């Protein structure tokens, strides 16, 4: 998926060969991409800014969507949020 090198190990050390896991992996990747869009291009695609901010807030605060998607992937949502917050400090 190559969304974030720190998360690649988590994704690729687990079996993501089932269609269901691929779907949920894609959902988490899209959540991360949207959050990154909010951070990197605050003025880009103004009509989507609300969605980008919602993704950022959810990942940053380990919100409802992060927890839901991670549950389907057997990931610790706090770990995913911690990595995201750590990337913001760099």
KEZAZA-820555 format. One record per residue: residue in three letters; x, y, z of N, C-alpha, C, O, CB in turn. Coordinates in Angstrom, 2 decimals. Glycine has a CB too. Example, Ala and Ser with C-alpha at 12.3 -4.5 7.8 and 13.67 -1.06 7.14 Angstrom:
// residues 2
{ALA {13.19 -5.69 7.80} {12.30 -4.50 7.80} {13.20 -3.30 7.80} {14.24 -3.32 8.46} {11.31 -4.47 9.05}}
{SER {12.85 -2.25 7.08} {13.67 -1.06 7.14} {12.90 0.03 7.87} {13.41 1.14 8.04} {14.08 -0.60 5.72}}
// end
This chain:
// residues 90
{UNK {0.82 -1.21 0.00} {0.00 0.00 0.00} {0.86 1.26 0.00} {0.52 2.23 -0.68} {-0.93 0.00 1.20}}
{UNK {1.95 1.25 0.75} {2.91 2.33 0.75} {2.31 3.69 1.07} {2.56 4.67 0.36} {3.59 2.38 -0.57}}
{UNK {1.52 3.75 2.13} {0.98 5.02 2.59} {1.96 5.67 3.54} {2.20 6.87 3.48} {-0.39 4.83 3.27}}
{UNK {2.52 4.87 4.41} {3.45 5.36 5.41} {4.44 4.24 5.71} {4.02 3.15 6.09} {2.72 5.83 6.69}}
{UNK {5.73 4.48 5.56} {6.70 3.42 5.79} {6.61 2.78 7.16} {6.87 1.59 7.31} {8.08 3.95 5.59}}
{UNK {6.24 3.57 8.18} {6.13 3.01 9.53} {4.96 2.04 9.66} {4.98 1.15 10.51} {5.97 4.12 10.54}}
{UNK {3.96 2.21 8.81} {2.81 1.31 8.87} {2.94 0.13 7.90} {2.22 -0.86 8.04} {1.54 2.08 8.55}}
{UNK {3.85 0.23 6.93} {4.02 -0.86 5.98} {4.28 -2.18 6.66} {3.72 -3.21 6.28} {5.15 -0.55 5.02}}
{UNK {5.14 -2.16 7.68} {5.47 -3.40 8.38} {4.21 -4.01 9.00} {4.03 -5.22 8.97} {6.52 -3.14 9.47}}
{UNK {3.37 -3.17 9.55} {2.13 -3.66 10.17} {1.24 -4.30 9.12} {0.70 -5.38 9.35} {1.37 -2.51 10.88}}
{UNK {1.09 -3.65 7.96} {0.21 -4.18 6.92} {0.76 -5.46 6.31} {0.02 -6.42 6.11} {0.01 -3.16 5.84}}
{UNK {2.05 -5.48 6.02} {2.59 -6.57 5.24} {3.06 -7.76 6.06} {3.41 -8.79 5.50} {3.72 -6.08 4.42}}
{UNK {3.08 -7.64 7.39} {3.39 -8.80 8.20} {2.13 -9.58 8.55} {2.21 -10.62 9.19} {4.12 -8.38 9.48}}
{UNK {1.01 -9.09 8.13} {-0.27 -9.76 8.37} {-0.85 -10.21 7.04} {-0.51 -9.68 5.98} {-1.27 -8.84 9.12}}
{UNK {-1.73 -11.18 7.10} {-2.34 -11.70 5.88} {-3.39 -10.72 5.37} {-4.44 -10.55 5.98} {-2.98 -13.10 6.13}}
{UNK {-3.09 -10.07 4.24} {-4.09 -9.16 3.64} {-4.53 -9.69 2.29} {-4.93 -8.92 1.42} {-3.51 -7.73 3.50}}
{UNK {-4.45 -10.98 2.13} {-4.81 -11.57 0.84} {-6.31 -11.79 0.67} {-6.75 -12.06 -0.45} {-4.11 -12.88 0.68}}
{UNK {-7.08 -11.67 1.72} {-8.51 -11.85 1.56} {-9.12 -10.55 1.05} {-8.63 -9.46 1.37} {-9.17 -12.28 2.90}}
{UNK {-10.17 -10.63 0.26} {-10.82 -9.41 -0.25} {-11.29 -8.50 0.88} {-11.21 -7.27 0.77} {-11.99 -9.79 -1.14}}
{UNK {-11.79 -9.08 1.96} {-12.27 -8.27 3.07} {-11.14 -7.47 3.70} {-11.30 -6.28 3.98} {-12.95 -9.15 4.12}}
{UNK {-9.99 -8.10 3.94} {-8.85 -7.38 4.52} {-8.31 -6.33 3.56} {-7.89 -5.25 3.99} {-7.72 -8.38 4.89}}
{UNK {-8.33 -6.63 2.28} {-7.88 -5.64 1.30} {-8.79 -4.42 1.31} {-8.32 -3.29 1.19} {-7.84 -6.26 -0.10}}
{UNK {-10.08 -4.65 1.46} {-11.04 -3.56 1.53} {-10.79 -2.68 2.75} {-10.73 -1.45 2.62} {-12.47 -4.10 1.57}}
{UNK {-10.63 -3.29 3.92} {-10.41 -2.51 5.14} {-9.05 -1.84 5.15} {-8.89 -0.76 5.71} {-10.56 -3.39 6.36}}
{UNK {-8.06 -2.48 4.54} {-6.74 -1.85 4.40} {-6.86 -0.61 3.52} {-6.28 0.43 3.83} {-5.72 -2.85 3.81}}
{UNK {-7.59 -0.74 2.44} {-7.80 0.41 1.55} {-8.55 1.53 2.29} {-8.25 2.70 2.08} {-8.59 -0.01 0.29}}
{UNK {-9.49 1.17 3.14} {-10.24 2.19 3.90} {-9.31 2.94 4.85} {-9.39 4.16 4.97} {-11.40 1.54 4.69}}
{UNK {-8.43 2.21 5.54} {-7.50 2.87 6.45} {-6.51 3.73 5.66} {-6.19 4.84 6.08} {-6.74 1.83 7.29}}
{UNK {-6.04 3.23 4.55} {-5.12 4.01 3.72} {-5.78 5.30 3.25} {-5.14 6.35 3.23} {-4.66 3.18 2.50}}
{UNK {-7.04 5.23 2.87} {-7.74 6.44 2.42} {-7.92 7.43 3.57} {-7.80 8.64 3.37} {-9.10 6.09 1.82}}
{UNK {-8.19 6.93 4.76} {-8.30 7.80 5.93} {-6.98 8.52 6.16} {-6.97 9.72 6.45} {-8.70 6.98 7.18}}
{UNK {-5.87 7.80 6.04} {-4.55 8.40 6.23} {-4.25 9.41 5.11} {-3.73 10.49 5.38} {-3.46 7.31 6.26}}
{UNK {-4.58 9.06 3.89} {-4.36 10.00 2.77} {-5.16 11.30 2.96} {-4.64 12.39 2.76} {-4.76 9.34 1.42}}
{UNK {-6.42 11.15 3.35} {-7.25 12.34 3.57} {-6.68 13.20 4.69} {-6.64 14.43 4.57} {-8.69 11.94 3.90}}
{UNK {-6.24 12.58 5.77} {-5.65 13.34 6.88} {-4.38 14.04 6.42} {-4.12 15.18 6.80} {-5.34 12.40 8.07}}
{UNK {-3.59 13.35 5.61} {-2.36 13.97 5.08} {-2.68 15.14 4.16} {-1.95 16.13 4.14} {-1.52 12.93 4.32}}
{UNK {-3.75 15.05 3.39} {-4.15 16.16 2.52} {-4.48 17.39 3.36} {-4.16 18.51 2.96} {-5.37 15.76 1.65}}
{UNK {-5.11 17.20 4.50} {-5.43 18.32 5.37} {-4.15 19.00 5.85} {-4.09 20.22 5.94} {-6.28 17.85 6.57}}
{UNK {-3.12 18.22 6.16} {-1.87 18.76 6.66} {-1.02 19.40 5.57} {-0.41 20.45 5.79} {-1.08 17.68 7.34}}
{UNK {-0.99 18.79 4.41} {-0.06 19.23 3.37} {-0.62 20.30 2.45} {0.12 21.15 1.96} {0.35 18.06 2.54}}
{UNK {-1.91 20.27 2.20} {-2.50 21.20 1.23} {-3.77 21.80 1.82} {-4.88 21.46 1.40} {-2.80 20.48 -0.12}}
{UNK {-3.61 22.70 2.77} {-4.79 23.23 3.45} {-5.76 23.99 2.54} {-6.94 24.08 2.85} {-4.36 24.12 4.55}}
{UNK {-5.28 24.53 1.45} {-6.16 25.28 0.55} {-6.61 24.46 -0.66} {-7.50 24.88 -1.40} {-5.46 26.55 0.08}}
{UNK {-6.01 23.31 -0.86} {-6.35 22.48 -2.02} {-7.72 21.86 -1.84} {-8.12 21.50 -0.74} {-5.29 21.38 -2.24}}
{UNK {-8.43 21.75 -2.91} {-9.73 21.10 -2.95} {-10.62 21.59 -1.79} {-11.01 20.82 -0.91} {-9.57 19.57 -2.89}}
{UNK {-10.91 22.86 -1.83} {-11.65 23.49 -0.74} {-12.97 22.79 -0.44} {-13.43 22.79 0.70} {-11.92 24.94 -1.08}}
{UNK {-13.58 22.21 -1.45} {-14.86 21.53 -1.24} {-14.70 20.26 -0.40} {-15.69 19.74 0.12} {-15.51 21.20 -2.57}}
{UNK {-13.48 19.75 -0.27} {-13.23 18.54 0.51} {-12.55 18.82 1.84} {-12.28 17.89 2.60} {-12.39 17.57 -0.29}}
{UNK {-12.27 20.08 2.14} {-11.54 20.41 3.36} {-12.21 19.87 4.62} {-11.53 19.43 5.54} {-11.39 21.91 3.47}}
{UNK {-13.53 19.91 4.66} {-14.24 19.41 5.84} {-13.94 17.92 6.05} {-13.71 17.48 7.17} {-15.78 19.64 5.68}}
{UNK {-13.95 17.15 4.96} {-13.66 15.72 5.06} {-12.21 15.47 5.44} {-11.92 14.57 6.24} {-13.97 15.02 3.73}}
{UNK {-11.30 16.27 4.89} {-9.88 16.11 5.22} {-9.64 16.43 6.70} {-8.89 15.73 7.38} {-9.02 17.03 4.33}}
{UNK {-10.28 17.49 7.19} {-10.12 17.85 8.60} {-10.72 16.78 9.50} {-10.15 16.45 10.54} {-10.79 19.22 8.89}}
{UNK {-11.86 16.22 9.10} {-12.48 15.17 9.89} {-11.57 13.94 9.97} {-11.46 13.31 11.02} {-13.85 14.78 9.29}}
{UNK {-10.92 13.60 8.87} {-9.98 12.47 8.86} {-8.79 12.76 9.78} {-8.37 11.91 10.56} {-9.49 12.17 7.42}}
{UNK {-8.26 13.97 9.67} {-7.14 14.36 10.53} {-7.53 14.28 12.01} {-6.82 13.67 12.81} {-6.66 15.80 10.19}}
{UNK {-8.65 14.88 12.35} {-9.09 14.88 13.74} {-9.31 13.46 14.25} {-8.96 13.14 15.39} {-10.38 15.69 13.89}}
{UNK {-9.90 12.61 13.42} {-10.18 11.25 13.83} {-8.89 10.47 14.07} {-8.76 9.78 15.08} {-11.03 10.54 12.77}}
{UNK {-7.94 10.58 13.16} {-6.66 9.89 13.35} {-5.88 10.46 14.53} {-5.32 9.71 15.33} {-5.81 9.99 12.08}}
{UNK {-5.85 11.76 14.65} {-5.09 12.41 15.72} {-5.63 12.02 17.09} {-4.86 11.78 18.02} {-5.13 13.93 15.56}}
{UNK {-6.95 11.95 17.21} {-7.60 11.67 18.50} {-8.00 10.21 18.69} {-8.69 9.87 19.65} {-8.81 12.54 18.65}}
{UNK {-7.58 9.36 17.77} {-7.96 7.94 17.81} {-9.48 7.83 17.93} {-10.02 7.23 18.85} {-7.26 7.20 19.01}}
{UNK {-10.13 8.44 16.96} {-11.58 8.56 16.98} {-12.33 7.32 16.53} {-11.76 6.24 16.34} {-11.98 9.69 16.14}}
{UNK {-13.60 7.52 16.37} {-14.54 6.44 16.08} {-14.19 5.68 14.79} {-14.19 4.45 14.78} {-15.95 6.99 15.98}}
{UNK {-13.89 6.40 13.72} {-13.59 5.74 12.45} {-12.26 4.99 12.51} {-12.16 3.87 12.01} {-13.56 6.77 11.31}}
{UNK {-11.25 5.60 13.12} {-9.96 4.92 13.27} {-10.14 3.62 14.04} {-9.61 2.58 13.65} {-8.95 5.83 14.00}}
{UNK {-10.88 3.67 15.12} {-11.12 2.47 15.92} {-11.91 1.42 15.14} {-11.62 0.22 15.22} {-11.87 2.84 17.22}}
{UNK {-12.89 1.85 14.40} {-13.73 0.92 13.63} {-12.92 0.20 12.56} {-12.97 -1.02 12.45} {-14.91 1.67 12.99}}
{UNK {-12.17 0.96 11.77} {-11.38 0.37 10.70} {-10.29 -0.54 11.27} {-10.08 -1.64 10.78} {-10.75 1.46 9.81}}
{UNK {-9.62 -0.08 12.31} {-8.55 -0.89 12.91} {-9.10 -2.19 13.49} {-8.43 -3.22 13.45} {-7.83 -0.09 14.00}}
{UNK {-10.28 -2.14 14.02} {-10.88 -3.37 14.56} {-10.98 -4.44 13.49} {-10.69 -5.61 13.76} {-12.27 -3.08 15.15}}
{UNK {-11.37 -4.08 12.29} {-11.50 -5.04 11.20} {-10.15 -5.56 10.70} {-10.07 -6.61 10.07} {-12.26 -4.41 10.04}}
{UNK {-9.11 -4.80 11.00} {-7.76 -5.20 10.57} {-6.94 -5.81 11.70} {-5.76 -6.14 11.50} {-7.03 -4.00 10.00}}
{UNK {-7.53 -5.97 12.86} {-6.82 -6.49 14.03} {-5.59 -5.64 14.36} {-4.54 -6.17 14.72} {-6.40 -7.94 13.80}}
{UNK {-5.75 -4.33 14.22} {-4.69 -3.39 14.56} {-5.07 -2.64 15.83} {-6.25 -2.48 16.14} {-4.43 -2.39 13.39}}
{UNK {-4.07 -2.20 16.55} {-4.32 -1.37 17.72} {-4.52 0.07 17.24} {-3.58 0.68 16.73} {-3.14 -1.46 18.75}}
{UNK {-5.71 0.62 17.40} {-5.96 1.98 16.90} {-5.09 3.03 17.58} {-4.73 4.03 16.96} {-7.42 2.34 17.10}}
{UNK {-4.75 2.81 18.84} {-3.89 3.76 19.53} {-2.50 3.82 18.88} {-1.88 4.88 18.82} {-3.76 3.39 21.02}}
{UNK {-2.03 2.67 18.40} {-0.73 2.61 17.73} {-0.77 3.39 16.41} {0.16 4.14 16.10} {-0.31 1.15 17.47}}
{UNK {-1.82 3.20 15.65} {-1.96 3.91 14.38} {-2.02 5.42 14.63} {-1.38 6.19 13.92} {-3.24 3.43 13.62}}
{UNK {-2.79 5.84 15.63} {-2.87 7.27 15.97} {-1.53 7.80 16.46} {-1.14 8.92 16.12} {-3.94 7.50 17.05}}
{UNK {-0.82 7.01 17.24} {0.49 7.43 17.74} {1.46 7.67 16.59} {2.20 8.66 16.60} {1.05 6.38 18.71}}
{UNK {1.47 6.78 15.62} {2.34 6.96 14.45} {1.95 8.23 13.69} {2.81 9.01 13.29} {2.27 5.72 13.52}}
{UNK {0.65 8.43 13.50} {0.19 9.63 12.79} {0.62 10.89 13.53} {1.14 11.82 12.92} {-1.34 9.60 12.62}}
{UNK {0.39 10.93 14.84} {0.79 12.12 15.62} {2.30 12.32 15.56} {2.77 13.46 15.48} {0.34 11.97 17.09}}
{UNK {3.06 11.22 15.59} {4.51 11.33 15.51} {4.97 11.93 14.19} {5.94 12.67 14.15} {5.14 9.98 15.71}}
{UNK {4.27 11.60 13.12} {4.63 12.15 11.81} {4.38 13.65 11.75} {5.05 14.36 11.00} {3.85 11.44 10.70}}
{UNK {3.42 14.13 12.50} {3.11 15.56 12.50} {4.22 16.38 13.17} {4.42 17.55 12.83} {1.78 15.82 13.21}}
{UNK {4.93 15.77 14.09} {5.98 16.48 14.82} {7.24 16.64 13.98} {8.09 17.48 14.28} {6.31 15.75 16.11}}
{UNK {7.37 15.83 12.94} {8.59 15.87 12.11} {8.54 16.98 11.10} {9.49 17.16 10.33} {8.80 14.55 11.40}}
// end
